[in-house]
Amino acid sequence: MTKKIDIGASISSRKDASSTVESIFNVNEFPCTLTIENHTVTRLILPELKALDIKGMGSKDAHFSDIGLLKRVVSSLAQISRLNGFECMATVRIPSIAEEAKPQDLETDSQNQTAETQNPINDVSTEITAIIVEENGNVLLVEANGYQFEIKKNSIT
């Protein structure tokens, strides 16, 4: 079983966060180090983890002394997800799994990329054209529908 938790608005309460953590991790596995991946474009600062600062679309390893600390972090992130309507705000996983699950390299031959998305509300397909405005190391500055945002290379599957 893959040891990972996708944290989003679907975790509706502190009790849900606690049961989600308990269904995946065992109390005997702590202390341990887990990777927290931020799936938003904004920074995540986690006071529960000594103000761990994760930049937008980034990830960091964090030390969890016990399962209670993991439950508090998952609960806090789930609350933020619900308030902002994020389906998947962050993922907590075992670091070795994060390294094995790297997505394939993005093709940057074409500056214009078109993706077809499915709108779950009315089940209508929408075509979105994204333009790579700038490439800076491991980060792409992309414009789609008049919005500019940064995407970390190899972070989209």
VMD Tcl script that draws the C-alpha trace (Angstrom):
set ca {
  {0.00 0.00 0.00}
  {1.32 3.43 -0.93}
  {1.86 5.53 2.16}
  {0.53 8.92 1.06}
  {-2.27 11.30 1.96}
  {-3.74 13.72 -0.58}
  {-5.06 16.63 1.45}
  {-7.97 18.62 0.09}
  {-11.47 19.88 0.71}
  {-12.81 16.29 0.82}
  {-11.44 15.90 4.37}
  {-14.35 17.60 6.08}
  {-13.48 17.62 9.78}
  {-10.78 17.06 12.36}
  {-12.23 13.58 12.91}
  {-11.93 12.83 9.17}
  {-8.31 14.03 9.19}
  {-7.52 11.83 12.18}
  {-9.15 8.72 10.72}
  {-7.48 9.34 7.33}
  {-4.05 9.46 8.98}
  {-4.77 6.37 11.11}
  {-5.92 4.39 8.07}
  {-2.58 4.97 6.33}
  {0.05 5.30 9.06}
  {0.61 3.20 12.17}
  {1.55 4.75 15.51}
  {4.63 2.47 15.60}
  {6.07 4.12 12.47}
  {6.90 7.32 14.35}
  {9.14 9.26 14.65}
  {9.67 9.52 10.90}
  {10.44 11.94 8.09}
  {7.79 12.57 5.45}
  {7.72 14.72 2.33}
  {5.08 17.44 2.09}
  {4.28 18.56 -1.46}
  {2.53 21.89 -1.99}
  {0.17 21.76 -5.01}
  {-0.77 25.45 -4.85}
  {1.04 28.47 -6.27}
  {1.18 30.13 -2.84}
  {3.56 29.45 0.04}
  {2.53 27.09 2.82}
  {3.84 27.92 6.27}
  {3.17 25.22 8.84}
  {3.51 26.47 12.43}
  {3.06 22.91 13.73}
  {6.38 22.02 12.08}
  {8.46 24.91 13.45}
  {7.14 27.25 10.74}
  {8.18 24.96 7.88}
  {7.98 27.13 4.76}
  {7.14 25.38 1.47}
  {7.18 27.58 -1.63}
  {4.43 27.34 -4.23}
  {4.50 24.06 -6.19}
  {7.43 22.94 -4.02}
  {8.10 20.20 -1.51}
  {10.08 19.73 1.70}
  {10.86 16.92 4.07}
  {9.56 17.31 7.61}
  {10.23 15.37 10.80}
  {7.14 14.05 12.63}
  {7.80 13.05 16.24}
  {4.47 11.25 16.61}
  {1.23 10.45 14.78}
  {-0.56 13.25 16.66}
  {1.62 15.86 14.96}
  {0.79 14.41 11.54}
  {-2.93 14.50 12.42}
  {-2.67 18.19 13.39}
  {-0.84 19.09 10.15}
  {-3.36 17.18 7.99}
  {-6.26 18.79 9.87}
  {-4.82 22.31 9.43}
  {-4.17 21.81 5.72}
  {-7.66 20.32 5.24}
  {-9.22 23.39 6.89}
  {-7.30 25.71 4.57}
  {-8.35 23.53 1.60}
  {-12.03 23.72 2.56}
  {-11.92 27.49 3.06}
  {-10.30 28.00 -0.35}
  {-12.11 25.22 -2.22}
  {-8.91 23.32 -3.12}
  {-9.53 19.74 -4.28}
  {-5.93 18.76 -3.55}
  {-3.82 21.31 -1.73}
  {-0.96 19.10 -0.58}
  {0.31 15.54 -0.41}
  {2.13 13.94 2.51}
  {4.15 10.86 1.59}
  {7.17 8.77 2.44}
  {10.20 10.45 0.77}
  {11.39 7.36 -1.15}
  {7.98 7.06 -2.83}
  {8.18 10.72 -3.86}
  {11.50 10.07 -5.60}
  {10.21 6.98 -7.43}
  {7.02 8.68 -8.60}
  {8.62 11.49 -10.61}
  {6.54 12.33 -13.68}
  {8.01 12.11 -17.17}
  {9.91 15.14 -18.46}
  {7.73 17.83 -20.01}
  {8.28 18.43 -23.69}
  {9.28 22.04 -24.23}
  {9.76 21.85 -28.01}
  {6.56 23.79 -28.58}
  {5.92 27.08 -26.80}
  {2.15 26.62 -27.13}
  {0.59 23.66 -25.36}
  {-3.10 22.83 -25.59}
  {-4.83 20.70 -23.01}
  {-8.37 19.41 -22.95}
  {-9.99 19.44 -19.52}
  {-13.23 17.97 -18.28}
  {-15.56 20.21 -16.27}
  {-17.12 17.94 -13.60}
  {-20.01 20.35 -12.92}
  {-21.70 20.24 -16.30}
  {-19.62 17.49 -17.95}
  {-18.43 19.80 -20.77}
  {-14.96 19.67 -22.30}
  {-13.02 22.94 -22.38}
  {-9.91 23.62 -24.46}
  {-7.23 25.71 -22.77}
  {-4.17 27.09 -24.54}
  {-1.12 27.65 -22.36}
  {1.89 29.68 -23.52}
  {5.31 29.27 -21.94}
  {6.35 32.89 -21.36}
  {9.70 32.23 -19.70}
  {11.83 29.26 -18.71}
  {14.05 29.82 -15.69}
  {15.95 26.71 -14.61}
  {13.43 24.24 -13.18}
  {10.48 26.70 -13.28}
  {8.25 27.69 -16.21}
  {6.29 30.96 -16.30}
  {3.06 30.03 -18.10}
  {0.12 32.12 -19.31}
  {-3.33 30.59 -19.81}
  {-6.61 32.46 -20.29}
  {-4.95 35.75 -19.29}
  {-3.47 34.40 -16.02}
  {0.24 33.94 -15.44}
  {1.57 31.37 -13.01}
  {4.72 29.40 -12.27}
  {4.92 25.66 -12.75}
  {7.75 23.51 -11.53}
  {9.04 21.27 -14.33}
  {8.06 17.61 -13.95}
  {5.28 18.46 -11.47}
  {2.32 17.93 -13.80}
  {1.12 14.44 -14.58}
}
mol new
graphics top color blue
foreach p $ca { graphics top sphere $p radius 0.5 }
foreach p [lrange $ca 0 end-1] q [lrange $ca 1 end] { graphics top cylinder $p $q radius 0.2 }
display resetview
